[in-house]
Amino acid sequence: MNSKTALLTGASGGIGKAIAFQLLNQGYKLYLHYHRNIKHLEEIANEFGNERITLVGADLSKPDGVQKLLSQIHDPIDDVILNSGNSYYGLMTDMTEGEVIEMVQLHCTSPFLLTQSLLPSMVKMKAGNIVLITSIWGEVGASCEVLYSMLKGGQNTFVKALAKEVAPSNIRVNGIAPGAINTNMLQHLGEEDKMLLEQDIPMGRMGYPNEVANVVTFLLSDQASYINGHIVSVNGAWYT
């Protein structure tokens, strides 16, 4: 059992909860970030004990979200998992300027500023891991998810660039690009659309949140000690 402390953003979603359970089972102390959905995280805290879990609420789609989150952190952070995100499904010409600004803040500006604030202590310790949960659409793009694809592509490049900058300090930065994972992110699809989607995936099914969490725990472990600046695709051979 390790004694590391990690910050996990977007912890209340399907993938976030799966990551939280795996890290808690490995002995981590966690800061679990949420925006609105605190209920599921309270259930996790009750199961594992409040001494190992701190719930931190903040809206990272707003300019003041990062400072609100940071004001609730009172320990050095060893590992950061940046998992917050949402999508907009529709024509880019139908998006309002406000929706665009919030998406950019959530997926790019806030992760950048949050990492910028947490890096100095990692550099001082000469240790640390940063993992971003990006998306398959950041690699290949998706019609009707143009802004989301653009921002996830930006996250992928952020991983590659930052890894080069902090590798001399023994800090590793990696990303995970999930394909179709069975979470609420796909709730806009009807049952027929989900069936057609699964037929398009060579493995014939959507992925499970724990299959993404498995990769997170691997990348944070010493087994991945020489993996740095890499985007791991978790997509069932879809769009390889």
N, C-alpha and C positions, 0 to 999 in steps of 0.2 A: 504494500500500500504506500502510495506516495503522499507527500505533504504539500503539493503545489496548490496555488490559487489561480483560478481562471475566471475570466469574464466571458460570458456567452450572451451575445445580443440575439434578440428574436427567439428567446428561449421558450415562449409559450406556444409556438407553432408545432406542427407534426415533427419536422426534422429537429427543431430545437429541443423538444422534450426527449427525443431519442438520444440526442447527444448528451443532454443533462444526466439521464439515467446511467449511461455508460461511464461518464466521468465520475459520477458519485460512487459508482460501484468500484472504481479504481482508487478511491480515496481522496479525490480532489475536494477542496473547499471552493465553492462556486458563488460568484455574483451572477444572478440570473436576471437578465433584462427583459422587461415587457413594456408594452405600450398600454393596451386596454385589457387584455385577457390575463388577469392575475389568478383566476380561480384554479387553473390546472397547476400553476406553480405553487400555490399554497398547499395543494395536495401532495406535491413532491416534497415540500419543506416539512410537512407533517410526517411523512414517511421516513425521511433521512435525518431530520433534526435541524432546528434553526441555527445551531452552532456551526453547521457546515454550509448553510445556505443563506445568502442575503439577497432579497428581492429588490431590484432597482427599477423604478418606473421612469420612463422618459419617452417623448415623442421625437424620434430621430429624423422625422421628416420636417422638423421645424428648426430654425437657426439656433435656438437656445437649448436644443435637445442634448447636445454633447455635454455642455457644462452642467446641466441638471443631472445627467448620469454620473459624471465624474465627481460631483459633490457628494455622492452617496458611496464612493469607494474609499476605504480607509486602510487598505493593505496593498503592499506591492503585488503587482500582477505578473505571474510567470507566463501564462499562456492566454491568448486572445482568440476567440472564435467569433467572427463577424458573420452573422446569419440573418440579420434583419432584412426584410425586403417585402415588396408586394408588386403586383403586376397590373398593367392596364391592358385590357383586351378590347381592341377596336382600332379604327383607322386613326393614323397619327393626326390627320386633319381635323378630327373631332375632339382632340384634347384641348383643354383650356390651358392658358399660361400658368395658372395656379397649380394645376395638376402636374405640369412639366417641372416646375420649380420644386415641388415637394418630392417628386421622384428622384430628381438629381440630388437633392439634399440627402435623402434616405440612402441611396445606393452609392454615392460617390463622396459628397462633401463631408457628411458625418463620419463615415468610415475613415476617411483621410485624417480629419481633425482628431478623432478618437485615438487612432494609432499614433499620431504625432505627439499626443499628450502622454501616452503610456510608454513610448519607446525609450526615453532617457533612462528610466530605472532598469530596463532590460539591458541597455548598452552598458550601464554601470555594473550589472551583474555578469555581463558577458554570457548571457543565456536567455532563451525565450523562444516561443513559437507564436506565429500568427497564421491563422487559417481563415480563408474567406470561402463562404459558400456562394458560388457564382451560379452559372446556369449553362446548359447546353446551348441556349440561344445566344450567349455571349461568344460562342465559338462559330456558329453557323447562321445566326439570325433567324427571325421568325416574322412572317407577315402578320399584321395586326398586333404585334408586340414590338414595334420598331424602337421606341424609346427604351423599353426594358432591355432589348437586345444590345442597344448601344451602351447602356450603362453597365451591363454585365460584362461586355467586352472591355470596358474601361477597368473594371475590377480585375479581370484577367491580366491586363497589362500592368496594373498597379502591383500585383503579386510579383511579376517578373522583374519589374524595375526595383521595387523595394528590396527584394531578395538580394540583388547585387549590391545594394547600398549597405545592408546591415550584416551580410554574411561574414565580413571581417570581425564582427562583434559576436560571432557564434550564435546568431539569431537566424532562425529559419522561417521563411514565408512561403506558404503554399496555398493553392486553391483547389476546390472540389467543384466540378461542373456537373450537377445532377441532370439527368434526363427527366422523363415523366415519372414522378414519384407520387404515390397515392396519398396525397394530403389535401387540405382545403384549398390549396392553390389551384387545383383543377376542378373546383366546385362549379365553375361556369359551364362545364361540359355535361351534356346529357348522357344517359347510359349508352345510347347508340354511338355517340361520338367517342366515348371511352372505349367501346369495343373496337371501333375502327382504328383508334390510336394504338391499342394493344396489337392489332393485326399488323400494324406498320413497324412495330418493334421486333427485331429478329428473335429476341428471347420470348416473345409472345405474351408479355405481361408488363405491367408497370412495376417500378421499384418500390421498396419499402423504406420508410424512414431509417430503420436500424441499419440498412445497407449503406446509407450515407454516413451514419454515425460510426460504423466500423472503420471507415477510412479516416475519419477525424481522429479517432483514438490511435490509429496506426501512425498518422502523421505527427501526432504529438509525442509519440514514444521514441525511445532510443533506437528502436528498430529502423526508424526512418532518418537516422542521423546524417545521411549524406544526400537526402532529397531536399532540394531547396530551389525555389522559383518554378515549381512545376504545377500544372493544372491537371488534376486527375479526373478523367471522365468516368461517371458512374451512370451508364445509360443503356445497358443491355445490348450493346452493339448498334444502337440507333445513331445514325449520322456519324459514323466513324471516319 
